[in-house]
């Protein structure tokens, strides 16, 4: 999945006073030009609410109310009560301001932008007013610190000395930041507390190694680092102790389960589709039976070849026979995996063959930048990204480094657990993983998104982009690669791809079931290991992710079906003129819009049709 921007606890440090910046809603008809101007203003001001998120987007400087140019990369967010109050006012006033615009008079591109803005504001207010992660989820604070230090160390917006100075400046603010976090956190579920403590070790590692090792010997900055580091480390260690001994022991009625009401509202704002979570769940359950039947069809001939002395297990029927035959074949496929230390090099080595296939089959334009780098997942993000993820370049700096994060297996991991993970992510599954996260998945997707013009629209669509479009594309294009014969049509890869589809379905059932229907850990594990053929390690990691996040695991399934339906209808329209490259390039060139809005743009003729 792509790297998430931390939506928790933005602050207003540098903007002009709120009423002067946004103003009260004015009567009268709003024009197309006025919408574009306000949308651009909203995006910049919302980024300045959080200097860390501004760094993520490539916005590095801002003029304060006094006219002074301030380096946003040197600042760490204000997450105290005043910042949260100011944030609420900011989004409420912008909600009212955008309410002036009717969708109908706007052109198709503006209608899509307005939908993204409205739902983003709605989601921000849902978080601030009702979900209130800032009161119940310490992982947001921990990950925001990690991003604050990691981004200046890995971006290229300025010389190394300047960026190191920014990282040290943010280190100096960690004690204040964590004091504010303590002030805001009230109570929460133990699973998020323990994850925050674990991830916080990654922040200590960043300070002790990544930042320190980058400062040249004899640099004047070293003295500043040596003054800041002990205070920052002490604050981080004390925060973990406070989470463990105080916050973590508080009685709480708050759990990781979002609940049906909040889940339905979040689902609506994230998916931006008329399909409900209930219908999505019913569809996923129905499709799971169909995919399992297809897996049996693929597995039976391989089973006869791999296990000639096992027979066809004719003494079993139904699900029991499916599980045994498919499971035995997947077990043999799982034997083909790398050693733990070879995980990253193996993935890096897959890229060339994937690129060659994309070009040969004319799947999609890869773009000219060639700025992808495979790196180990930063330690402070490994609670969320237990396997892999994609970190796209800032939309305001599209030529900067794109990162395919791969989470290494800790040498201290027990041998049986490491083996379980490697069997799940065997050499055939790793092909899918690289297709999904990198090429032609998220990397190619954001290469196109980072060419959207004007720049203000690129920023809006990249930062407020539809999650189902994003994750759905990565699953959909992996299916296209399979259909075009990737991996020489090897039946092992085809079976693994069916297993991945089963995982997408299980993710959907898991997320909706756990957050809205009281699904237990045991039921979740039985679903993943018993019906979806996941190893114990994979299932345990996904169970944790379902408790740390909500709605996100469903974006893969909703988006996949949206993309498949869009392609089907576009093919019908184009007939023999249809090509993968033309369809994919046109769709990706719009950036991550809700697919139902993308449909309106792609199917519009030259006349300015309305959605």
C-alpha positions in Angstrom: 0.0 0.0 0.0 1.1 3.6 -0.5 2.7 5.5 2.5 -0.1 7.2 4.5 0.1 10.8 5.3 -0.5 11.1 9.1 -3.9 12.8 9.3 -3.7 13.0 13.0 -3.0 16.3 14.8 -2.2 18.9 12.3 -1.3 22.3 13.7 -1.6 26.0 12.6 1.8 27.5 13.3 2.4 29.9 10.6 -0.7 30.9 8.7 -2.3 34.2 8.9 -5.2 34.4 11.4 -7.9 32.0 10.4 -10.7 34.5 9.7 -8.4 36.5 7.6 -7.2 33.4 5.7 -10.5 31.8 5.0 -13.1 34.4 5.6 -16.7 33.9 6.1 -18.9 32.5 3.3 -20.0 35.2 1.0 -23.4 35.3 -0.8 -23.8 35.1 -4.5 -22.8 32.8 -7.4 -19.3 31.5 -7.3 -17.3 31.3 -10.6 -15.2 28.5 -12.1 -12.1 30.7 -11.7 -13.0 31.5 -8.1 -13.3 27.7 -7.4 -9.8 27.0 -8.7 -8.3 29.9 -6.7 -10.0 28.8 -3.5 -9.1 25.1 -4.0 -5.5 26.0 -4.4 -5.6 28.3 -1.3 -7.3 25.5 0.7 -4.6 23.0 -0.2 -1.7 25.3 0.7 -3.3 26.4 4.0 -4.2 22.9 5.0 -0.6 21.8 4.4 0.8 24.7 6.5 -1.4 23.3 9.3 1.2 20.5 9.6 4.8 21.2 8.8 5.5 17.5 8.6 2.8 17.0 6.0 4.1 20.0 4.2 7.5 18.3 3.9 5.7 15.2 2.6 4.1 17.2 -0.1 7.2 19.2 -1.1 6.1 22.5 0.4 9.2 23.8 2.2 8.6 27.5 2.8 5.8 29.7 3.8 5.4 33.4 4.5 4.0 34.1 8.0 1.5 36.8 8.8 4.4 39.1 9.5 5.8 38.5 6.0 8.7 36.4 7.2 9.7 33.4 5.2 9.9 30.3 7.4 11.3 26.9 6.7 8.5 24.4 7.3 11.0 21.5 7.3 12.5 22.8 10.5 9.3 22.8 12.4 7.5 20.0 14.3 3.8 20.2 14.5 2.0 21.8 17.4 -0.4 19.1 18.6 -1.7 20.8 21.8 -5.3 21.8 22.5 -5.0 25.1 20.7 -3.8 23.5 17.6 -6.7 21.0 17.6 -9.2 23.8 18.3 -7.8 25.9 15.5 -7.9 22.9 13.1 -11.6 22.4 13.8 -12.4 26.0 13.0 -10.3 25.8 9.9 -12.1 22.8 8.4 -15.6 24.0 9.5 -15.1 27.4 7.8 -13.7 25.9 4.7 -16.6 23.5 4.6 -19.0 26.4 4.7 -17.0 28.3 2.1 -17.1 25.4 -0.4 -20.8 24.9 0.2 -21.3 28.0 -2.0 -20.4 26.0 -5.1 -22.9 23.9 -7.0 -21.4 21.0 -8.8 -23.5 21.4 -11.9 -22.1 24.7 -13.3 -18.5 23.5 -12.8 -16.6 21.6 -15.6 -15.9 17.9 -15.1 -12.4 18.4 -13.8 -13.6 20.9 -11.2 -16.5 18.7 -10.2 -14.0 16.0 -9.4 -11.8 18.4 -7.4 -14.8 19.7 -5.4 -15.8 16.1 -4.5 -12.3 15.3 -3.3 -12.2 18.5 -1.2 -15.7 18.1 0.3 -15.1 14.5 1.3 -11.6 15.3 2.7 -13.0 18.1 4.8 -15.8 15.7 5.9 -13.3 13.1 6.9 -11.1 15.6 8.8 -14.1 16.7 10.8 -15.3 13.1 11.4 -11.8 12.4 12.9 -11.7 15.6 14.9 -15.3 15.6 16.3 -16.2 11.9 16.6 -13.4 9.4 16.0 -10.8 11.5 17.9 -7.7 9.5 17.2 -5.7 12.3 18.8 -7.2 11.3 22.1 -7.0 7.5 21.7 -4.2 6.5 19.3 -0.6 7.2 20.3 0.7 5.6 17.1 -0.2 8.8 15.2 2.2 10.8 17.4 5.0 8.3 17.1 4.8 8.0 13.3 4.6 11.8 12.9 7.9 12.2 14.7 9.4 9.5 12.6 8.3 11.1 9.4 9.4 14.5 10.7 13.0 13.2 11.0 13.0 10.8 8.0 11.8 13.2 5.4 14.6 15.8 5.6 17.1 12.9 5.6 15.8 11.3 2.4 14.5 14.2 0.3 16.6 16.4 -2.0 14.9 19.8 -1.7 18.2 21.4 -0.4 21.8 20.6 0.3 22.6 17.9 2.8 23.8 20.4 5.4 20.5 22.4 5.3 18.4 19.3 5.5 20.4 17.9 8.4 19.9 21.2 10.2 16.2 20.8 9.7 16.2 17.3 11.2 18.1 18.5 14.2 15.7 21.5 14.6 12.8 19.0 14.7 14.7 16.9 17.2 15.0 19.9 19.5 11.2 20.2 19.5 10.5 16.5 20.4 10.2 17.2 24.2 7.6 19.9 23.6 5.7 17.7 21.1 5.5 14.7 23.4 4.4 16.8 26.3 1.5 18.0 24.2 0.8 14.4 23.2 0.5 13.4 26.8 -1.8 16.3 27.4 -4.1 15.2 24.6 -4.1 11.4 25.0 -6.9 10.3 27.3 -7.3 6.5 26.9 -7.2 3.8 24.3 -6.9 0.2 23.3 -3.9 -1.8 24.4 -3.0 -2.9 20.9 -2.4 0.6 19.7 -0.4 1.4 22.9 1.9 -1.6 22.5 2.4 -0.8 18.8 3.3 2.8 19.6 5.9 1.7 22.1 7.4 -0.7 19.6 7.5 1.9 16.8 8.9 4.5 19.1 12.1 2.4 19.2 12.4 3.2 15.5 12.5 6.9 16.4 15.3 6.4 18.8 17.1 4.5 16.1 16.7 7.4 13.7 18.3 9.8 16.1 21.1 7.5 17.3 22.1 6.3 13.9 20.5 7.8 10.7 20.8 11.5 11.8 24.0 11.2 13.7 25.8 9.2 11.1 24.9 11.7 8.4 26.6 14.6 10.2 30.2 15.1 8.9 33.0 14.9 11.4 34.0 18.3 12.6 30.7 19.9 11.4 29.4 22.8 13.6 26.1 21.0 13.5 27.5 18.1 15.6 27.6 20.3 18.7 23.9 21.2 18.2 23.1 17.6 17.6 24.9 16.5 20.8 22.9 19.1 22.8 19.6 18.0 21.3 19.9 14.3 21.1 20.0 13.4 24.8 16.9 15.5 25.5 15.0 14.1 22.5 16.0 10.5 23.5 15.0 11.1 27.1 11.6 12.4 26.0 11.0 9.5 23.7 12.0 7.0 26.4 9.9 8.7 29.0 7.0 8.7 26.6 7.2 5.0 26.0 7.4 4.5 29.8 4.4 6.7 30.3 2.4 4.8 27.6 3.3 1.5 29.4 2.9 2.5 33.0 0.3 5.2 33.0 -1.7 5.6 29.8 -1.7 1.9 29.1 -3.2 1.1 32.5 -6.1 3.5 32.4 -9.5 1.9 32.2 -11.1 2.7 28.9 -14.3 2.0 27.0 -12.6 2.9 23.8 -11.5 -0.1 21.7 -9.9 -0.5 18.3 -13.4 -1.4 16.9 -14.8 1.6 15.0 -18.4 0.4 15.3 -21.2 0.3 12.6 -22.2 3.9 12.7 -18.7 5.5 12.4 -17.6 2.8 10.0 -20.4 3.5 7.6 -19.7 7.2 7.6 -15.9 6.7 7.2 -16.6 4.2 4.4 -18.7 6.7 2.5 -16.1 9.4 2.8 -13.1 7.2 1.9 -14.6 5.1 -0.9 -16.7 7.9 -2.5 -19.0 5.3 -4.0 -22.7 4.6 -3.6 -22.0 1.0 -2.7 -22.5 0.4 1.1 -20.2 -1.6 3.4 -23.0 -4.1 3.9 -23.3 -4.8 0.1 -19.5 -4.9 -0.2 -19.4 -7.5 2.5 -22.1 -9.7 0.9 -20.3 -9.4 -2.5 -17.0 -10.4 -1.0 -18.4 -13.5 0.7 -20.1 -14.6 -2.5 -16.9 -14.1 -4.6 -14.7 -16.0 -2.1 -16.5 -19.3 -3.0 -16.1 -18.6 -6.7 -12.3 -17.9 -6.3 -11.8 -21.0 -4.2 -13.5 -23.1 -6.9 -11.2 -21.6 -9.6 -8.2 -22.3 -7.4 -9.1 -26.0 -7.2 -9.4 -26.1 -11.0 -5.9 -24.7 -11.3 -4.4 -26.8 -8.4 -5.6 -30.2 -9.4 -3.3 -30.8 -12.4 -0.3 -29.4 -10.4 -1.3 -31.6 -7.5 -1.2 -34.7 -9.6 2.3 -33.8 -10.8 3.7 -32.6 -7.4 2.2 -35.4 -5.3 1.8 -38.5 -7.6 1.4 -40.7 -4.6 -1.4 -38.7 -2.9 -4.2 -39.5 -5.3 -6.9 -36.9 -5.8 -8.2 -37.2 -2.2 -11.5 -38.5 -3.5 -12.5 -39.6 -0.1 -13.0 -36.0 0.9 -15.7 -33.6 -0.4 -16.4 -29.9 -0.5 -14.3 -27.5 1.4 -12.2 -30.2 3.1 -11.0 -31.5 -0.3 -10.5 -28.0 -1.6 -8.4 -27.1 1.4 -6.2 -30.2 1.2 -5.5 -30.1 -2.6 -5.0 -26.4 -2.8 -3.1 -26.3 0.4 -0.6 -29.0 -0.6 0.1 -27.2 -3.9 0.6 -23.9 -2.2 2.9 -25.5 0.3 5.1 -26.8 -2.5 5.1 -23.4 -4.1 6.0 -21.9 -0.8 9.2 -23.9 -0.7 10.6 -21.6 -3.4 11.7 -18.7 -1.3 14.8 -16.6 -0.5 16.8 -16.6 2.7 15.9 -13.7 5.1 19.0 -11.7 4.2 18.3 -11.9 0.5 14.8 -10.5 0.6 15.7 -6.9 -0.6 18.3 -7.9 -3.2 15.8 -10.4 -4.7 13.1 -7.8 -5.0 15.6 -5.4 -6.6 16.5 -8.0 -9.1 12.9 -8.5 -10.2 12.5 -5.0 -11.5 14.3 -5.3 -14.8 12.3 -8.3 -16.0 9.0 -6.6 -15.0 10.0 -3.4 -16.8 10.9 -5.3 -20.0 7.5 -7.1 -19.9 5.6 -3.8 -19.5 7.3 -2.3 -22.5 7.0 -5.5 -24.6 3.2 -5.8 -24.0 2.6 -2.0 -24.1 0.8 -2.1 -20.7 1.3 1.6 -19.8 3.7 4.5 -20.3 6.4 4.2 -17.6 7.5 7.9 -17.8 11.0 9.3 -18.1 12.0 9.9 -14.4 13.4 6.5 -13.4 13.6 7.6 -9.8 12.5 4.4 -7.9 14.7 3.1 -5.1 14.1 -0.1 -3.1 14.9 0.5 0.6 14.2 -1.1 3.9 11.0 0.1 5.6 11.9 2.7 8.2 11.7 1.1 11.6 9.2 3.6 12.9 6.7 2.5 10.3 7.1 -1.3 10.5 4.1 -1.7 12.8 1.8 -0.5 9.9 4.0 -1.7 7.0 4.8 -5.2 8.2 5.6 -6.4 4.6 6.0 -3.6 2.2 4.7 -0.2 1.0 5.3 2.6 -1.5 6.4 6.1 -0.6 5.7 8.4 -3.6 7.7 11.6 -4.4 6.3 14.9 -3.2 3.7 16.1 -5.8 5.4 19.5 -5.7 8.8 17.8 -6.4 7.9 15.0 -8.8 11.5 14.3 -9.7 12.5 13.4 -6.2 13.2 9.9 -5.0 10.3 7.4 -5.0 10.7 4.6 -2.4 9.6 1.0 -2.5 9.7 0.0 1.2 10.4 -3.6 1.9 10.3 -4.7 5.6 13.3 -6.9 6.4 13.1 -9.9 8.6 14.7 -9.1 11.9 17.6 -11.5 12.6 16.2 -11.9 16.0 12.9 -13.3 14.7 12.4 -17.0 15.7 13.3 -19.3 12.9 9.7 -20.7 12.6 8.2 -17.3 12.3 10.7 -16.1 9.7 10.1 -19.3 7.7 6.3 -18.7 7.9 6.7 -15.2 6.5 9.0 -16.3 3.8 6.7 -19.1 2.7 3.9 -16.6 2.4 6.1 -14.2 0.5 7.7 -16.8 -1.6 9.4 -16.0 -5.0 6.1 -16.1 -6.8 4.3 -13.9 -4.4 7.2 -11.4 -4.5 6.5 -11.0 -8.2 3.0 -9.8 -7.4 4.2 -7.7 -4.5 6.6 -5.7 -6.8 4.0 -5.4 -9.5 1.6 -4.0 -6.9 3.8 -1.6 -5.0 6.1 -0.5 -7.8 5.8 -1.4 -11.5 3.2 -1.0 -13.0 1.4 -0.5 -9.7 1.8 2.5 -7.3 5.1 3.8 -8.6 3.8 4.1 -12.2 0.4 5.4 -10.9 2.1 8.3 -9.0 4.5 9.0 -11.9 1.4 9.8 -13.9 -0.3 11.7 -11.1 2.8 13.8 -10.7 2.3 15.1 -14.2 -1.2 16.5 -13.6 -1.4 20.2 -14.5 -1.9 22.7 -13.2 0.3 22.2 -10.2 -2.5 23.2 -7.8 -4.7 20.3 -9.2 -1.8 17.9 -9.0 -1.3 18.8 -5.3 -5.0 18.4 -4.6 -5.5 15.1 -6.3 -2.2 13.6 -5.0 -2.9 14.5 -1.3 -6.7 14.0 -1.3 -6.7 11.1 -3.7 -9.3 8.3 -3.6 -8.0 5.3 -1.7 -10.1 2.8 -3.8 -8.7 4.2 -7.0 -5.1 3.9 -5.6 -5.2 0.4 -4.2 -7.7 -0.8 -6.8 -5.3 0.1 -9.6 -2.4 -1.9 -8.1 -4.6 -5.0 -7.9 -6.2 -4.4 -11.3 -3.0 -3.9 -13.2 -1.5 -7.0 -11.6 -4.5 -8.9 -13.1 -3.7 -7.2 -16.5 -0.1 -8.4 -16.2 -1.3 -12.0 -15.5 -3.8 -11.9 -18.5 -1.0 -10.7 -20.8 1.1 -13.8 -19.8 3.5 -12.5 -17.3 5.9 -15.1 -15.8 5.4 -17.2 -19.0 1.8 -18.1 -17.9 3.3 -20.4 -15.2 0.4 -22.1 -13.4 2.2 -21.5 -10.1 2.0 -17.8 -10.6 -1.6 -18.0 -11.7 -2.5 -19.9 -8.6 -0.7 -17.4 -6.4 -2.6 -14.6 -8.1 -5.8 -16.4 -7.2 -4.6 -16.6 -3.7 -3.9 -12.9 -3.7 -7.5 -12.3 -4.9 -8.7 -14.5 -2.0 -6.6 -12.3 0.3 -8.3 -9.2 -1.0 -11.7 -10.8 -0.3 -10.6 -11.9 3.2 -9.3 -8.4 3.9 -12.7 -7.0 3.1 -14.6 -9.5 5.3 -12.0 -9.1 8.1 -12.2 -5.3 8.2 -15.9 -5.0 8.0 -16.5 -8.0 10.2 -14.1 -6.9 13.0 -15.1 -3.2 13.1 -18.9 -3.6 12.7 -20.0 -7.2 13.5 -17.9 -8.2 16.5 -15.7 -10.7 14.7 -13.3 -12.3 17.1 -9.6 -12.9 16.8 -10.3 -16.7 16.4 -12.9 -16.2 13.7 -10.5 -13.8 11.9 -7.6 -16.3 12.0 -9.9 -19.1 10.8 -11.0 -17.0 7.9 -7.4 -16.1 6.9 -5.7 -19.5 7.5 -8.6 -21.8 6.9 -10.4 -20.2 3.9 -7.7 -17.9 2.4 -4.7 -20.2 2.8 -2.6 -17.6 4.6 0.3 -18.7 6.8 0.1 -18.0 10.5 2.6 -15.1 10.3 0.7 -13.4 7.5 -2.6 -13.8 9.2 -1.3 -12.5 12.5 0.2 -9.4 10.7 -3.1 -8.7 9.0 -5.0 -9.1 12.2 -2.8 -6.5 13.8 -3.3 -4.2 10.8 -7.1 -4.6 11.0 -6.9 -3.3 14.6 -4.6 -0.4 13.8 -6.6 0.8 10.8 -10.1 0.8 9.6 -11.7 0.9 6.1 -8.3 0.9 4.4 -8.2 -2.9 3.9 -11.5 -2.7 1.9 -10.1 -0.2 -0.6 -8.4 -3.0 -2.6 -11.6 -4.9 -3.3 -13.9 -1.9 -4.0 -11.2 -0.3 -6.2 -10.4 -3.5 -8.1 -14.0 -4.0 -9.1 -14.4 -0.3 -10.0 -11.4 -0.6 -12.3 -12.5 -3.8 -13.9 -16.0 -2.4 -14.6 -14.5 0.8 -16.0 -12.2 -1.2 -18.3 -15.0 -3.4 -19.5 -17.2 -0.4 -20.4 -14.3 1.5 -22.0 -13.4 -1.5 -24.1 -17.1 -1.7 -25.3 -17.0 1.9 -26.3 -13.6 1.7 -28.1 -14.2 -1.6 -29.8 -11.2 -2.8 -31.9 -9.5 0.6 -31.2 -9.0 -0.3 -27.5 -5.4 -0.6 -26.3 -4.2 -1.1 -22.8 -1.7 1.7 -23.0 -4.3 4.3 -24.3 -6.8 3.4 -21.6 -4.3 3.2 -18.8 -2.5 6.4 -19.7 -5.7 8.4 -20.0 -7.0 7.1 -16.7 -3.8 7.6 -14.8 -3.2 11.0 -16.2 -6.2 12.3 -14.3 -4.7 11.4 -10.9 -6.4 9.4 -8.2 -10.1 10.3 -8.6 -13.1 8.3 -7.4 -13.6 5.9 -10.3 -17.2 7.0 -10.8 -15.9 10.5 -11.4 -13.1 9.3 -13.6 -15.7 7.5 -15.7 -17.5 10.7 -16.4 -14.3 12.4 -17.6 -13.1 9.4 -19.8 -16.5 8.9 -21.4 -17.2 12.6 -22.0 -17.0 13.7 -25.6 -15.3 17.0 -26.6 -18.4 18.9 -25.5 -18.2 19.9 -21.8 -20.6 17.2 -20.5 -21.6 17.1 -16.8 -21.3 14.2 -14.4 
